Amino acid sequence: MGRTRKGGSPRGALPPAYGGRFALKGDAAMAKETHPKIDPVFSKIHRPLTSQEYDWLERTQIAAGRILEDVEVWHDLLVDGHSRLEIAKTHKLPYQVKILDPNWTREQVIQYIDDKQGGRRNLIKQEYEALIARTYLAIKKDKSETLKKGDDSPIVQNELSGGSLEKVAEQFKTSTSSVKRAVDRTALRGSLAEGLRRTLEGAKKKVTDDQLRAMAAMSESEQLMAAEQIRKFSQPIDQAIKLASGKSVKTLAGTSPKKPRASKDSEPQEPKPRDDKKFVQKQWTGMMKTLDSLCQRIDQLVGDGLVTRNFVKPLLSEIDVPRKRLWKWTHDQKST
């Protein structure tokens, strides 16, 4: 059927494929039965496409006149490309196959699928939100242009019934609040500097709405500085924002609680007497946390191989002296 080459076994990450590319469907010499078989376990691991995603995939393959990405097969079982194979069968489009290592066990193939899907999930959420946002904006634009034309036919009026949010929510089988959130998050991502966008795409942790708002409120230079903190120094997103802008996420995102302003006519209130013991204890507890965080950061640098344990050992010894004193004083005060 073609030349093959040896491949490695999966080790938790995406393993190499085995073999080359083979034209199956579209070859007149091939029978219909040469299509790979569907394994019910393999197919369940994959995230099913929404109707909108499937329609988009179908349109692009038909426009190209072939299936653009290879389907993957292990022995005669389909491993990856279920939707593409279905489209190929429906529209009689040619496709190519990548043969995976036949020496893999079934468990290794399942691990391969799971790892590959996991790699896709990092962008699946973002791409899905962007797809919802594009659909919403397209419907909104169509409605606006139709209203400008003054078309009052029953069909047009029926299409215009209901809001754009409701129409998109119905298409994607979700709520209007989820559609609005997807539109807002996509717009915020679009306002970020390209370097920061690429960095966030590779981040392992999910980016929250407040973090997106905070980063969008930063200057371009601050955004690029935050991206460098995340990419080079493995800083958490909140900490990277604070280091780059000097402000917290809540402050930049506008979600920090605001104290109510006193009325001009209101009587000034006398300040409550401060409990000095509690005040000092709170300050010292804060110092303890700061020193603990510093030690944790040093341990992280050692673990990442950026500094050696012998290099930081004298520094840790110096930090340990005030830590012990603060700990003893704090616990002595609590016991009294």
Residue, then its C-alpha position, 0 to 999 in steps of 0.5 A: m500500500g506504500r512505504t512505512r517507517k518505524g515510529g516511537s511509542p507514546r510516553g504521555a505526550l504526542p507520540p510520532a506517527y507511523g507510516g506515510r500518507f495514503a490516498l484512500k477515498g477517491d481512488a477508483a481502484m479502491a472499494k468502498e469497504t476500504h474506509p477505516k472502521i469506527d471504534p466506539v471507544f475511540s470515537k467517544i474520547h473526541r469532543p463532538l463538534t457543534s452544528q456550527e463547527y461541523d457546517w464550517l468544516e464541511r464548507t471548507q472541505i467542499a470548497a477545497g475539493r478534498i479533505l485538507e487534514d489527514v485522518e489517522v488510522w491504527h490497523d483498520l480503526l479510525v483514531d482521529g478525523h471522524s467528522r472529516l471521514e463523514i464529510a468525505k463519504t457524504h460528498k465523495l471527497p478524496y482524503q489521505v490517511k496517516i498510519l499509526d504504529p501497528n505495534w502500539t497497544r490499544e491502551q497506547v492508542i487511547q493515551y495518544i487520543d487523550d493527549k492529542q485532545g488535551g493539547r487541543r482543549n487549550l484553544i478549544k474554549q477560546e476558538y469556540e468563544a470567537l466563533i460565537a462572537r463572529t456569528y453574533l456580529a454577523i447576525k447583528k450586521d445583517k439585521s442592521e443592513t436589512l433595516k436600512k434597506g427598509d425591507d418589510s416583507p414577512i420573511v425579513q420581519n420574521e428573521l428580525s424577530g427576537g434579538s441577536l443574542e437569542k438567535v445565537a444562543e439558540q444556534f449554539k444551544t446555550s444561554t444569552s449570558s454565555v453569548k454576551r460573555a463570549v462576545d465580550r471576552t473575544a473583544l478583550r482578547g482582540s484589544l491585547a498586544e499580539g505578544l501578550r495574546r500569544t503568551l496567553e494562548g500557551a498558558k496552562k491556566k484559564v484566563t479569567d474575565d477580570q484578568l482580561r479586563a485588567m490587561a486590556a486596561m494596561s498600556e501596550s508596553e505594560q502588556l508586553m512586560a506582563a507577557e515577558q513575566i509570564r513567559k520567561f519567569s513563569q509568573p502567575i497572571d495576577q502577579a505579572i499584571k501587578l509587576a508590569s502595571g503596579k496595580s492589582v487585577k481588581t483595581l485595573a478591572g474596576t471590580s475593587p469595592k469602592k468606599p461610599r463617599a460621605s455626604k457633605d451634610s453628614e456629621p463627621q464620625e469619630p475614628k474608632p480606637r485602634d487595638d494596638k495589639k491586634f494591629v501589630q499582630k496583623q502587621w507581623t503576620g503579614m511579614m511572615k507571609t511575605l517571608d514565606s512567599l520569598c522562600q517559596r519563590i527561592d525554592q521555585l528558582v532552585g527547582d527550575g535550575l536558575v540558581t543552585r541550592n548552595f548559592v541561596k543557602p546563606l540567604l535562606s539562613e538569614i531569612d530564617v532568623p526573623r521568621k523564627r522570631l516572628w513566629k514565636w512572638t505571634h504564637d506567644q501573643k495568641s496564647t496570652 
